[in-house]
Amino acid sequence: MTNEIVLTGIKPTGKVHLGNYIAAIKPALQIAKESDCIALFFIADYHALTFIQNRDEFNELSYGIAATWLALGLDPDRVIFYRQSDVPEIFELNWILSCLTPKGLMNRAHAYKAIIDHNQQLGLDTDTGVNMGLFTYPILMTADILLFQSDKVPVGKDQIQYVEIARDIADGFNRSYGDTFKLPNYVVDENTYVIPGLDGRKMSKSYKNTIPLFESADSLKKLINKIKTDSIPPNEPKDPDTSNVFLLYKEFANPSQIQELRENYQKGISWGEAKQELFRVMNDYLEEPRKRYNELMASPEIIDSILLEGAKKARALAAPLLENVKTKIGRYKSL
């Protein structure tokens, strides 16, 4: 392995759906297979506390995210896979960085500004619904990134600003206390596209148009049948490249299956038949991961064991840097 470190955080905000899998999980699993980097994957459970404040839901979602990654093939022996809340060094660094971060930098964070704009449109108090965790969210994300001297942080285009904020905070610390942190770089897959939901809009929990990844076969079939299509009748040629059904199909089928369905589109396959083909390849692809996911969710102690072992590795990697930071700010070890 080289010294290059790649870090990916997964926030437990709801059931994992097809959009999450295609846009984030699938490419990240590919990174985990590479042998020339140290890959860190973590469950960002404390990030979810900004708006999930129900104990049972919080636990269920955290376990669900971990089980999803493991069921889809993440190998904890090849990567460092841990739960954020099991690494207290993150939160100590978070406080140190909070004391050095200008409030104005947080005011410019996109997520916070979006809430402010929304409140103003509704004539509400500017900070309605804003807790301090949400406001300082980018600093905790910075601690997540900097603590492990991350070189690359794969993100979606809407998350680029967070990595830029991490660079700003790291640069500020380095200028005040000397060279300490690497400046991380974001990695964006330019080939990613908007994953359509059942109604044709972006697949999103807020639109209630998602297809959860590990639905039962019967439920999956019913959801696929709800995918919005146009009015082109059976036997009329259809353009696969403008079809949301075909777009999803390509993510789960092999090249020969993709080519065969493309030809059937041009021959005039009906939408019902196309959806049946999508269900078939998706269900075949997800059958074993679904089974593994359900086994893991029924045995949370297995998930805990894997994550705690990963946390030991993460803490061993983080401890020297945090000690260096504490020495730089003037906190020396007692004799």
KEMIKOL-443898 format. One record per residue (C-alpha): residue in one letter; x, y, z. Coordinates in nm, 4 decimals. Layout:
residues N
<site aa="a" px="X" py="Y" pz="Z"/>
...
//
This chain:
residues 335
<site aa="m" px="0.0000" py="0.0000" pz="0.0000"/>
<site aa="t" px="0.1005" py="0.3599" pz="-0.0512"/>
<site aa="n" px="0.0414" py="0.6295" pz="0.2075"/>
<site aa="e" px="-0.2559" py="0.7676" pz="0.0138"/>
<site aa="i" px="-0.5637" py="0.7696" pz="0.2353"/>
<site aa="v" px="-0.9189" py="0.7737" pz="0.0994"/>
<site aa="l" px="-1.2040" py="0.8452" pz="0.3411"/>
<site aa="t" px="-1.5777" py="0.7933" pz="0.2921"/>
<site aa="g" px="-1.8462" py="0.8785" pz="0.5483"/>
<site aa="i" px="-2.1982" py="0.7406" pz="0.5362"/>
<site aa="k" px="-2.4677" py="0.9264" pz="0.7307"/>
<site aa="p" px="-2.7600" py="0.7147" pz="0.8593"/>
<site aa="t" px="-3.0527" py="0.9313" pz="0.7568"/>
<site aa="g" px="-3.2977" py="0.6702" pz="0.6311"/>
<site aa="k" px="-3.3336" py="0.3415" pz="0.4471"/>
<site aa="v" px="-3.0733" py="0.3036" pz="0.1760"/>
<site aa="h" px="-3.2370" py="0.3316" pz="-0.1653"/>
<site aa="l" px="-3.1312" py="0.2725" pz="-0.5248"/>
<site aa="g" px="-3.0124" py="0.6310" pz="-0.5629"/>
<site aa="n" px="-2.7755" py="0.5931" pz="-0.2660"/>
<site aa="y" px="-2.6449" py="0.2660" pz="-0.4036"/>
<site aa="i" px="-2.5827" py="0.3821" pz="-0.7603"/>
<site aa="a" px="-2.4447" py="0.7276" pz="-0.6784"/>
<site aa="a" px="-2.2383" py="0.6556" pz="-0.3664"/>
<site aa="i" px="-2.2128" py="0.2949" pz="-0.2511"/>
<site aa="k" px="-2.1271" py="0.1266" pz="-0.5796"/>
<site aa="p" px="-1.8367" py="0.3619" pz="-0.6666"/>
<site aa="a" px="-1.7072" py="0.3554" pz="-0.3078"/>
<site aa="l" px="-1.7014" py="-0.0245" pz="-0.3059"/>
<site aa="q" px="-1.4874" py="-0.0060" pz="-0.6181"/>
<site aa="i" px="-1.2415" py="0.2170" pz="-0.4319"/>
<site aa="a" px="-1.2312" py="-0.0354" pz="-0.1475"/>
<site aa="k" px="-1.1150" py="-0.3038" pz="-0.3911"/>
<site aa="e" px="-0.8105" py="-0.1014" pz="-0.4928"/>
<site aa="s" px="-0.4888" py="-0.2182" pz="-0.3311"/>
<site aa="d" px="-0.2868" py="0.1029" pz="-0.3623"/>
<site aa="c" px="-0.4587" py="0.3069" pz="-0.0913"/>
<site aa="i" px="-0.5703" py="0.2940" pz="0.2702"/>
<site aa="a" px="-0.9494" py="0.3139" pz="0.2613"/>
<site aa="l" px="-1.1509" py="0.4312" pz="0.5600"/>
<site aa="f" px="-1.5287" py="0.3902" pz="0.5704"/>
<site aa="f" px="-1.7267" py="0.5165" pz="0.8669"/>
<site aa="i" px="-2.0848" py="0.5350" pz="0.9859"/>
<site aa="a" px="-2.1371" py="0.9070" pz="1.0564"/>
<site aa="d" px="-2.3893" py="0.8426" pz="1.3316"/>
<site aa="y" px="-2.3348" py="1.1616" pz="1.5333"/>
<site aa="h" px="-2.3922" py="1.3687" pz="1.2218"/>
<site aa="a" px="-2.7423" py="1.2219" pz="1.2125"/>
<site aa="l" px="-2.8142" py="1.3603" pz="1.5613"/>
<site aa="t" px="-2.8728" py="1.7007" pz="1.4068"/>
<site aa="f" px="-3.2234" py="1.5878" pz="1.3154"/>
<site aa="i" px="-3.2737" py="1.2244" pz="1.4279"/>
<site aa="q" px="-3.3339" py="1.2439" pz="1.7999"/>
<site aa="n" px="-3.5283" py="0.9261" pz="1.8607"/>
<site aa="r" px="-3.3206" py="0.6544" pz="2.0277"/>
<site aa="d" px="-3.4723" py="0.3542" pz="1.8507"/>
<site aa="e" px="-3.4691" py="0.5184" pz="1.5084"/>
<site aa="f" px="-3.1108" py="0.6360" pz="1.5607"/>
<site aa="n" px="-2.9918" py="0.2823" pz="1.6436"/>
<site aa="e" px="-3.1939" py="0.1155" pz="1.3693"/>
<site aa="l" px="-3.0649" py="0.3478" pz="1.0992"/>
<site aa="s" px="-2.7027" py="0.3206" pz="1.2150"/>
<site aa="y" px="-2.7137" py="-0.0577" pz="1.2128"/>
<site aa="g" px="-2.8975" py="-0.0497" pz="0.8810"/>
<site aa="i" px="-2.6233" py="0.1504" pz="0.7105"/>
<site aa="a" px="-2.3511" py="-0.0786" pz="0.8474"/>
<site aa="a" px="-2.5437" py="-0.3916" pz="0.7460"/>
<site aa="t" px="-2.5977" py="-0.2499" pz="0.3973"/>
<site aa="w" px="-2.2289" py="-0.1951" pz="0.3293"/>
<site aa="l" px="-2.1320" py="-0.5344" pz="0.4679"/>
<site aa="a" px="-2.4084" py="-0.7125" pz="0.2755"/>
<site aa="l" px="-2.2962" py="-0.5483" pz="-0.0486"/>
<site aa="g" px="-1.9442" py="-0.6768" pz="-0.0088"/>
<site aa="l" px="-1.7420" py="-0.4279" pz="0.1947"/>
<site aa="d" px="-1.4579" py="-0.6333" pz="0.3427"/>
<site aa="p" px="-1.3610" py="-0.5077" pz="0.6920"/>
<site aa="d" px="-1.0293" py="-0.6911" pz="0.6591"/>
<site aa="r" px="-0.9333" py="-0.4794" pz="0.3577"/>
<site aa="v" px="-1.0557" py="-0.1414" pz="0.4842"/>
<site aa="i" px="-1.0928" py="0.0408" pz="0.8149"/>
<site aa="f" px="-1.4671" py="0.0293" pz="0.8824"/>
<site aa="y" px="-1.5834" py="0.2031" pz="1.1987"/>
<site aa="r" px="-1.8607" py="0.3962" pz="1.3698"/>
<site aa="q" px="-1.7883" py="0.7643" pz="1.4246"/>
<site aa="s" px="-1.9131" py="0.7613" pz="1.7852"/>
<site aa="d" px="-1.6588" py="0.4890" pz="1.8738"/>
<site aa="v" px="-1.3653" py="0.7224" pz="1.7980"/>
<site aa="p" px="-1.3591" py="0.9952" pz="2.0675"/>
<site aa="e" px="-1.0518" py="1.1552" pz="1.9111"/>
<site aa="i" px="-1.2794" py="1.2920" pz="1.6382"/>
<site aa="f" px="-1.4803" py="1.4929" pz="1.8891"/>
<site aa="e" px="-1.1762" py="1.6251" pz="2.0744"/>
<site aa="l" px="-1.0327" py="1.7519" pz="1.7462"/>
<site aa="n" px="-1.3754" py="1.8916" pz="1.6594"/>
<site aa="w" px="-1.3673" py="2.1177" pz="1.9680"/>
<site aa="i" px="-1.0133" py="2.2354" pz="1.8982"/>
<site aa="l" px="-1.1022" py="2.3216" pz="1.5397"/>
<site aa="s" px="-1.4269" py="2.4891" pz="1.6493"/>
<site aa="c" px="-1.2255" py="2.7341" pz="1.8557"/>
<site aa="l" px="-1.0192" py="2.8269" pz="1.5515"/>
<site aa="t" px="-1.2979" py="2.8478" pz="1.2920"/>
<site aa="p" px="-1.4537" py="3.1864" pz="1.2041"/>
<site aa="k" px="-1.8312" py="3.1944" pz="1.2447"/>
<site aa="g" px="-1.8557" py="3.3614" pz="0.9047"/>
<site aa="l" px="-1.7250" py="3.0439" pz="0.7425"/>
<site aa="m" px="-2.0163" py="2.8509" pz="0.8936"/>
<site aa="n" px="-2.2616" py="3.1218" pz="0.7828"/>
<site aa="r" px="-2.1637" py="3.0494" pz="0.4227"/>
<site aa="a" px="-2.2243" py="2.6741" pz="0.4386"/>
<site aa="h" px="-2.4786" py="2.5783" pz="0.1720"/>
<site aa="a" px="-2.6991" py="2.3628" pz="0.3964"/>
<site aa="y" px="-2.7302" py="2.6347" pz="0.6591"/>
<site aa="k" px="-2.7960" py="2.9039" pz="0.3978"/>
<site aa="a" px="-3.0672" py="2.6890" pz="0.2411"/>
<site aa="i" px="-3.2518" py="2.6684" pz="0.5734"/>
<site aa="i" px="-3.2160" py="3.0428" pz="0.6265"/>
<site aa="d" px="-3.3551" py="3.1139" pz="0.2789"/>
<site aa="h" px="-3.6436" py="2.8736" pz="0.3371"/>
<site aa="n" px="-3.7313" py="3.0360" pz="0.6704"/>
<site aa="q" px="-3.7235" py="3.3821" pz="0.5180"/>
<site aa="q" px="-3.9570" py="3.2734" pz="0.2374"/>
<site aa="l" px="-4.2032" py="3.1471" pz="0.4981"/>
<site aa="g" px="-4.1667" py="3.4603" pz="0.7113"/>
<site aa="l" px="-4.0206" py="3.2629" pz="1.0021"/>
<site aa="d" px="-3.7404" py="3.3559" pz="1.2390"/>
<site aa="t" px="-3.4112" py="3.3174" pz="1.0557"/>
<site aa="d" px="-3.2836" py="3.0306" pz="1.2684"/>
<site aa="t" px="-3.6055" py="2.8337" pz="1.3105"/>
<site aa="g" px="-3.5191" py="2.4633" pz="1.3149"/>
<site aa="v" px="-3.1443" py="2.5240" pz="1.3380"/>
<site aa="n" px="-2.9574" py="2.3583" pz="1.6245"/>
<site aa="m" px="-2.5886" py="2.4121" pz="1.6931"/>
<site aa="g" px="-2.5020" py="2.0669" pz="1.5650"/>
<site aa="l" px="-2.6490" py="2.1545" pz="1.2277"/>
<site aa="f" px="-2.4784" py="2.4936" pz="1.2249"/>
<site aa="t" px="-2.1339" py="2.3527" pz="1.3094"/>
<site aa="y" px="-2.1805" py="2.0354" pz="1.1047"/>
<site aa="p" px="-1.8981" py="2.1311" pz="0.8623"/>
<site aa="i" px="-1.6474" py="2.1490" pz="1.1500"/>
<site aa="l" px="-1.7275" py="1.7959" pz="1.2654"/>
<site aa="m" px="-1.6965" py="1.6817" pz="0.9052"/>
<site aa="t" px="-1.3600" py="1.8600" pz="0.8934"/>
<site aa="a" px="-1.2477" py="1.6675" pz="1.2027"/>
<site aa="d" px="-1.3604" py="1.3437" pz="1.0377"/>
<site aa="i" px="-1.1411" py="1.4233" pz="0.7390"/>
<site aa="l" px="-0.8329" py="1.5848" pz="0.8920"/>
<site aa="l" px="-0.7841" py="1.3435" pz="1.1817"/>
<site aa="f" px="-0.6749" py="1.0715" pz="0.9420"/>
<site aa="q" px="-0.4703" py="1.2951" pz="0.7109"/>
<site aa="s" px="-0.7063" py="1.2071" pz="0.4275"/>
<site aa="d" px="-0.5722" py="1.2642" pz="0.0778"/>
<site aa="k" px="-0.8971" py="1.2042" pz="-0.1093"/>
<site aa="v" px="-1.2613" py="1.2362" pz="-0.0070"/>
<site aa="p" px="-1.5110" py="1.1006" pz="-0.2628"/>
<site aa="v" px="-1.8224" py="1.3214" pz="-0.2581"/>
<site aa="g" px="-2.1183" py="1.4226" pz="-0.4679"/>
<site aa="k" px="-2.1101" py="1.7634" pz="-0.6325"/>
<site aa="d" px="-2.3329" py="1.9058" pz="-0.3587"/>
<site aa="q" px="-2.0728" py="1.8081" pz="-0.0954"/>
<site aa="i" px="-1.7681" py="1.9728" pz="-0.2533"/>
<site aa="q" px="-1.8009" py="2.2789" pz="-0.0288"/>
<site aa="y" px="-1.7502" py="2.0674" pz="0.2842"/>
<site aa="v" px="-1.4108" py="1.9497" pz="0.1630"/>
<site aa="e" px="-1.3213" py="2.3070" pz="0.0671"/>
<site aa="i" px="-1.4147" py="2.4170" pz="0.4215"/>
<site aa="a" px="-1.1921" py="2.1405" pz="0.5596"/>
<site aa="r" px="-0.9057" py="2.2747" pz="0.3499"/>
<site aa="d" px="-0.9677" py="2.6287" pz="0.4761"/>
<site aa="i" px="-0.9690" py="2.5172" pz="0.8398"/>
<site aa="a" px="-0.6588" py="2.2997" pz="0.7916"/>
<site aa="d" px="-0.4766" py="2.5843" pz="0.6215"/>
<site aa="g" px="-0.5693" py="2.8229" pz="0.9029"/>
<site aa="f" px="-0.4375" py="2.5821" pz="1.1658"/>
<site aa="n" px="-0.1162" py="2.5242" pz="0.9705"/>
<site aa="r" px="-0.0543" py="2.8979" pz="0.9403"/>
<site aa="s" px="-0.1063" py="2.9478" pz="1.3151"/>
<site aa="y" px="0.0771" py="2.6435" pz="1.4503"/>
<site aa="g" px="0.2988" py="2.5149" pz="1.1730"/>
<site aa="d" px="0.2568" py="2.2416" pz="0.9152"/>
<site aa="t" px="0.0275" py="1.9833" pz="1.0752"/>
<site aa="f" px="-0.2605" py="1.8802" pz="0.8496"/>
<site aa="k" px="-0.2667" py="1.7621" pz="0.4921"/>
<site aa="l" px="-0.5004" py="1.9630" pz="0.2700"/>
<site aa="p" px="-0.7573" py="1.7069" pz="0.1493"/>
<site aa="n" px="-0.8864" py="1.6898" pz="-0.2061"/>
<site aa="y" px="-1.2393" py="1.6043" pz="-0.3087"/>
<site aa="v" px="-1.3029" py="1.3377" pz="-0.5709"/>
<site aa="v" px="-1.6164" py="1.3714" pz="-0.7839"/>
<site aa="d" px="-1.7195" py="1.1114" pz="-1.0392"/>
<site aa="e" px="-1.8041" py="1.3233" pz="-1.3419"/>
<site aa="n" px="-1.9911" py="1.0289" pz="-1.4914"/>
<site aa="t" px="-2.2533" py="1.0297" pz="-1.2174"/>
<site aa="y" px="-2.6030" py="1.1381" pz="-1.3101"/>
<site aa="v" px="-2.9282" py="1.2135" pz="-1.1352"/>
<site aa="i" px="-3.0936" py="0.8856" pz="-1.0366"/>
<site aa="p" px="-3.4656" py="0.9085" pz="-1.1199"/>
<site aa="g" px="-3.7305" py="0.8127" pz="-0.8669"/>
<site aa="l" px="-4.0709" py="0.6559" pz="-0.9215"/>
<site aa="d" px="-4.2165" py="0.9868" pz="-1.0427"/>
<site aa="g" px="-3.9258" py="1.0804" pz="-1.2696"/>
<site aa="r" px="-3.7815" py="1.3417" pz="-1.0329"/>
<site aa="k" px="-3.4508" py="1.2845" pz="-0.8529"/>
<site aa="m" px="-3.4804" py="0.9836" pz="-0.6228"/>
<site aa="s" px="-3.5039" py="1.1363" pz="-0.2766"/>
<site aa="k" px="-3.6632" py="1.0541" pz="0.0567"/>
<site aa="s" px="-3.8021" py="1.4075" pz="0.0651"/>
<site aa="y" px="-4.0016" py="1.3354" pz="-0.2528"/>
<site aa="k" px="-4.1199" py="0.9966" pz="-0.1218"/>
<site aa="n" px="-4.0273" py="0.8443" pz="-0.4576"/>
<site aa="t" px="-3.7517" py="0.6017" pz="-0.3590"/>
<site aa="i" px="-3.7030" py="0.2301" pz="-0.4098"/>
<site aa="p" px="-3.5439" py="0.0953" pz="-0.0892"/>
<site aa="l" px="-3.2545" py="-0.1341" pz="-0.1714"/>
<site aa="f" px="-3.3526" py="-0.4363" pz="0.0356"/>
<site aa="e" px="-3.7266" py="-0.4518" pz="-0.0154"/>
<site aa="s" px="-3.8797" py="-0.7992" pz="-0.0369"/>
<site aa="a" px="-3.9148" py="-0.9381" pz="-0.3891"/>
<site aa="d" px="-4.2901" py="-0.8767" pz="-0.3911"/>
<site aa="s" px="-4.2542" py="-0.5204" pz="-0.2687"/>
<site aa="l" px="-3.9716" py="-0.4518" pz="-0.5148"/>
<site aa="k" px="-4.1873" py="-0.5701" pz="-0.8038"/>
<site aa="k" px="-4.4767" py="-0.3461" pz="-0.6997"/>
<site aa="l" px="-4.2501" py="-0.0427" pz="-0.6712"/>
<site aa="i" px="-4.0891" py="-0.1021" pz="-1.0109"/>
<site aa="n" px="-4.4347" py="-0.1216" pz="-1.1670"/>
<site aa="k" px="-4.5003" py="0.2305" pz="-1.0345"/>
<site aa="i" px="-4.2103" py="0.3856" pz="-1.2289"/>
<site aa="k" px="-4.3456" py="0.6648" pz="-1.4464"/>
<site aa="t" px="-4.3167" py="0.6080" pz="-1.8226"/>
<site aa="d" px="-4.4355" py="0.7904" pz="-2.1329"/>
<site aa="s" px="-4.7396" py="0.7064" pz="-2.3453"/>
<site aa="i" px="-4.5640" py="0.5295" pz="-2.6342"/>
<site aa="p" px="-4.7761" py="0.2166" pz="-2.6981"/>
<site aa="p" px="-4.6518" py="-0.1442" pz="-2.7226"/>
<site aa="n" px="-4.4894" py="-0.2459" pz="-3.0533"/>
<site aa="e" px="-4.3721" py="0.1122" pz="-3.1152"/>
<site aa="p" px="-3.9909" py="0.1672" pz="-3.1013"/>
<site aa="k" px="-3.8674" py="0.3331" pz="-2.7815"/>
<site aa="d" px="-3.5454" py="0.5182" pz="-2.7050"/>
<site aa="p" px="-3.3579" py="0.3326" pz="-2.4291"/>
<site aa="d" px="-3.1309" py="0.6298" pz="-2.3653"/>
<site aa="t" px="-3.4225" py="0.8449" pz="-2.2465"/>
<site aa="s" px="-3.5875" py="0.5667" pz="-2.0442"/>
<site aa="n" px="-3.5608" py="0.5685" pz="-1.6665"/>
<site aa="v" px="-3.6382" py="0.1971" pz="-1.6645"/>
<site aa="f" px="-3.3423" py="0.1278" pz="-1.8945"/>
<site aa="l" px="-3.1166" py="0.3609" pz="-1.6955"/>
<site aa="l" px="-3.1778" py="0.1590" pz="-1.3777"/>
<site aa="y" px="-3.1508" py="-0.1694" pz="-1.5690"/>
<site aa="k" px="-2.7950" py="-0.0872" pz="-1.6805"/>
<site aa="e" px="-2.6784" py="-0.0670" pz="-1.3182"/>
<site aa="f" px="-2.7655" py="-0.4301" pz="-1.2455"/>
<site aa="a" px="-2.7388" py="-0.6146" pz="-1.5786"/>
<site aa="n" px="-2.4349" py="-0.7527" pz="-1.7580"/>
<site aa="p" px="-2.3265" py="-0.6157" pz="-2.1003"/>
<site aa="s" px="-2.5021" py="-0.8843" pz="-2.3034"/>
<site aa="q" px="-2.8279" py="-0.8316" pz="-2.1129"/>
<site aa="i" px="-2.8017" py="-0.4575" pz="-2.1661"/>
<site aa="q" px="-2.7496" py="-0.5000" pz="-2.5401"/>
<site aa="e" px="-3.0409" py="-0.7429" pz="-2.5671"/>
<site aa="l" px="-3.2814" py="-0.5077" pz="-2.3888"/>
<site aa="r" px="-3.1603" py="-0.2155" pz="-2.6014"/>
<site aa="e" px="-3.2529" py="-0.4127" pz="-2.9135"/>
<site aa="n" px="-3.5923" py="-0.5020" pz="-2.7638"/>
<site aa="y" px="-3.6584" py="-0.1308" pz="-2.7003"/>
<site aa="q" px="-3.5987" py="-0.0635" pz="-3.0680"/>
<site aa="k" px="-3.8330" py="-0.3510" pz="-3.1575"/>
<site aa="g" px="-4.1134" py="-0.2025" pz="-2.9476"/>
<site aa="i" px="-4.1058" py="-0.3786" pz="-2.6116"/>
<site aa="s" px="-4.4001" py="-0.2777" pz="-2.3906"/>
<site aa="w" px="-4.3363" py="-0.0804" pz="-2.0734"/>
<site aa="g" px="-4.4789" py="-0.3649" pz="-1.8693"/>
<site aa="e" px="-4.2299" py="-0.6082" pz="-2.0231"/>
<site aa="a" px="-3.9416" py="-0.3635" pz="-1.9728"/>
<site aa="k" px="-4.0313" py="-0.3259" pz="-1.6066"/>
<site aa="q" px="-4.0486" py="-0.7033" pz="-1.5714"/>
<site aa="e" px="-3.6956" py="-0.7284" pz="-1.7110"/>
<site aa="l" px="-3.5777" py="-0.4608" pz="-1.4661"/>
<site aa="f" px="-3.7317" py="-0.6500" pz="-1.1751"/>
<site aa="r" px="-3.5711" py="-0.9754" pz="-1.2879"/>
<site aa="v" px="-3.2132" py="-0.8459" pz="-1.3042"/>
<site aa="m" px="-3.2465" py="-0.6368" pz="-0.9896"/>
<site aa="n" px="-3.3962" py="-0.9153" pz="-0.7858"/>
<site aa="d" px="-3.1306" py="-1.1626" pz="-0.9059"/>
<site aa="y" px="-2.8550" py="-0.9146" pz="-0.8207"/>
<site aa="l" px="-2.9914" py="-0.8278" pz="-0.4769"/>
<site aa="e" px="-3.1128" py="-1.1699" pz="-0.3639"/>
<site aa="e" px="-2.7957" py="-1.2723" pz="-0.1779"/>
<site aa="p" px="-2.7165" py="-0.9233" pz="-0.0377"/>
<site aa="r" px="-3.0782" py="-0.8981" pz="0.0847"/>
<site aa="k" px="-3.0434" py="-1.2284" pz="0.2667"/>
<site aa="r" px="-2.7125" py="-1.1212" pz="0.4230"/>
<site aa="y" px="-2.8578" py="-0.7836" pz="0.5221"/>
<site aa="n" px="-3.1490" py="-0.9465" pz="0.7027"/>
<site aa="e" px="-2.9116" py="-1.1850" pz="0.8829"/>
<site aa="l" px="-2.6948" py="-0.8966" pz="1.0024"/>
<site aa="m" px="-2.9897" py="-0.6880" pz="1.1178"/>
<site aa="a" px="-3.1084" py="-0.9861" pz="1.3214"/>
<site aa="s" px="-2.7645" py="-1.0091" pz="1.4873"/>
<site aa="p" px="-2.6523" py="-0.6538" pz="1.5753"/>
<site aa="e" px="-2.3801" py="-0.7962" pz="1.7992"/>
<site aa="i" px="-2.1985" py="-0.9102" pz="1.4830"/>
<site aa="i" px="-2.2124" py="-0.5568" pz="1.3447"/>
<site aa="d" px="-2.0897" py="-0.4159" pz="1.6777"/>
<site aa="s" px="-1.7949" py="-0.6542" pz="1.6802"/>
<site aa="i" px="-1.6905" py="-0.5551" pz="1.3274"/>
<site aa="l" px="-1.7281" py="-0.1820" pz="1.3919"/>
<site aa="l" px="-1.5466" py="-0.1901" pz="1.7263"/>
<site aa="e" px="-1.2554" py="-0.3752" pz="1.5701"/>
<site aa="g" px="-1.2477" py="-0.1103" pz="1.2995"/>
<site aa="a" px="-1.2564" py="0.1632" pz="1.5633"/>
<site aa="k" px="-0.9422" py="0.0188" pz="1.7241"/>
<site aa="k" px="-0.7620" py="0.0499" pz="1.3921"/>
<site aa="a" px="-0.8990" py="0.4004" pz="1.3381"/>
<site aa="r" px="-0.7946" py="0.5179" pz="1.6851"/>
<site aa="a" px="-0.4449" py="0.3768" pz="1.6403"/>
<site aa="l" px="-0.4154" py="0.5770" pz="1.3183"/>
<site aa="a" px="-0.5629" py="0.8927" pz="1.4734"/>
<site aa="a" px="-0.3863" py="0.9054" pz="1.8123"/>
<site aa="p" px="-0.0423" py="1.0271" pz="1.6955"/>
<site aa="l" px="-0.1908" py="1.3145" pz="1.4952"/>
<site aa="l" px="-0.4172" py="1.4276" pz="1.7793"/>
<site aa="e" px="-0.1241" py="1.4205" pz="2.0210"/>
<site aa="n" px="0.0730" py="1.6343" pz="1.7771"/>
<site aa="v" px="-0.2167" py="1.8805" pz="1.7522"/>
<site aa="k" px="-0.2450" py="1.9048" pz="2.1315"/>
<site aa="t" px="0.1271" py="1.9659" pz="2.1612"/>
<site aa="k" px="0.1115" py="2.2352" pz="1.8931"/>
<site aa="i" px="-0.1637" py="2.4280" pz="2.0757"/>
<site aa="g" px="0.0296" py="2.4139" pz="2.4044"/>
<site aa="r" px="-0.1189" py="2.1173" pz="2.5843"/>
<site aa="y" px="0.1839" py="1.9104" pz="2.6920"/>
<site aa="k" px="0.1843" py="1.5646" pz="2.8430"/>
<site aa="s" px="0.2152" py="1.5508" pz="3.2181"/>
<site aa="l" px="0.5335" py="1.3881" pz="3.3460"/>
//
